[in-house]
Amino acid sequence: MKNTLLATTAFVALTGAAHAELTITATARIGLKTTEGSAATTTAAKAGTWTSAESDTALALGTVYPTLVKGSETTTLITEMTTSTTGATDDADVLAMTNIIAAIEVQIASNMAATAVEQASMASDLAAAKHLRTQALGTAAASTAAVADSTDAVNRMRVSFTGSGETESGIAYGATVRADNAATAGGGSGGGMAGTQYISGAFGKITMGDLGGADKDATGNVAGVGLTGLGDHNEVSYQAAAGHNLGYSFSASGLTFGYSQDTKVKSGGNSAMGLKYSGDMGGASVSVGVGQSKVGDATQTTIGLSASSGGLSIAAVSSNNDNGPSDAKVTQVKRGTNGIGTASAWVQGSALVNNFDTETTAVSVSYSMDAITVTGFTKTVSTQGVADMDYSGFGFAYDMGGVSLKAGVVDNNDQQLVDFGLSFSF
């Protein structure tokens, strides 16, 4: 049984209020965390290439700005581009595009009387030329130094202030704020304040402040491990979790409906909904939830399930984020006079970007016996075209009454994280 060492309750007499109270609680932890390092890596150089359309764009730019390019690079460019240098590029291509860029910049700086259309045209030419030089350069060989394993102290303290009250007419109200100090003695992340406020009654519950999103409230996460959470890789990435500041929920007969949104977003969608059922089934406590959020063009749908009986607890979450529709491919097209000649220049196109779905599945199992709780979890994040990211963890906690000994190990997508230490509650 936890021992509350610091708890203050103040009863305040207010006109029209049945009662109000303020409670102060705190948690703290001290321990060590070890992070696995990584081996040195080397990436091979990659030669530059131009597509046929990019080669034609380079030729068009060289035709429009020929008299402004100094040296023999003008002839080199025109000669090579006339034969459509498609595929591997060379130093002459890079040098030619460097001089083309300089020529356009000179033209922009000296042509102060250019119309808005002409200025936009030259700016487009400059962007296209810089893109072509980048493509021609390719990528140089790169290396990453090895990173050694590291062990660091982890400590912090959090103080929570919770106020609650109820009017004579039965309207409940309350607020919670949390104060954090510096995370580490060596000058780690700074502190902060976070809070929520609510009113509730027969009409439901209205909440404002730092909200996690109605979909997350309905479906939740699987259990984590360790003293620090070890990266909290047991959690699902909810797109609505950051920024929502207004929520509404209504509960009846074990069912809870919730809605939340970010009122700071003035254009486009940024809202979430959730539906959750909690009750007893065959002697087990069961919770089933479904949630959906809409942020911009992306829609995330999540299903969560948890059950506990005796000392055994199981949780599972499955989430799918469509990441919005694909960005259409834009082909390169000719445009009219660019303001400094009669030749047509080219507008650089863009490639098709497929915003593939991201699917997340996670499961955890916990078992408690007397003061000891053992927990394990696994999570996989899958996106088409990208290697799956896998996370798993195992940990235990021993409750000594006000102080808990905790330890955990997590596989952070092939990187090992380990921590242990003591957690206090006041």
URMO-V748109 format. One line per field, one symbol per residue. phi: phi as a letter, one per 40 degrees, with the letter a starting at -180 (. if undefined). psi: psi as a letter, one per 20 degrees, with the letter a starting at -180 (. if undefined). A space follows every 10 residues. Layout:
BEGIN
phi: ???
psi: ???
END
This chain:
BEGIN
phi: .cbccbabbb cbcbcgbcaa abbbbabaab ibbbbccacc bbbccbccab cdcccccccc ccccbccccc gccccdcccc cccfcchcbb cccccccccc cccccccccc cccccccccc cccccccccc cccccccgbc cbbbccbcdb bbcbaaabbb bbbaaacccg ccaaabbbbb cdcbccgccc cabaabbaba acchbbbbhc bchcccccbg bccbbgcbgf gfcccccccc cbhcbaabaa bafgcbbbaa abccccbgca aababbbbac aggbcbbbbb aabbbgccbb bbbbaaaaag ccbbbabbbb bcfgcccccb ccbcbcdcgb abcccbbccb ccbccccbbb baabbbbbaf cbbbbbaaab bbbdgbcdbb baaaaabbcb ggbbcbaabb ccfgbcbbaa ibbbbb
psi: pqoohopppp ppoqpjpgrq qppprqqrqq aqppppaqqq qppqqpqqqp rghhghgggg hhhhkhiipq aihggggggh hhjnnpcpra hhgghghghg gggghggghh mhjqrhgggh ghhggggggh ghgghhhbpr qqqpqqpqqq pqqoqrpppp poqqrprhjj oqqrqpqppq aqhqhjlbqr arqqrqqqqq bhibppqqcn qiphghhhhb rrqrrrgiil iliiqqnphi hpipjpqpqp qplipppqqq roihoiqrqm rqqqpqppaq okiqpqppqp qpqoocjppp pqpqpqqqpc jpppqqppqp oijrrqoqpo qpqqrapjij aiqpaqppaq qpoomqqppp pqqqpqppoc jpppqqrqpp opppiqpqpp qqqprqpooj nhpppqqqpp omljpppprq appqq.
END
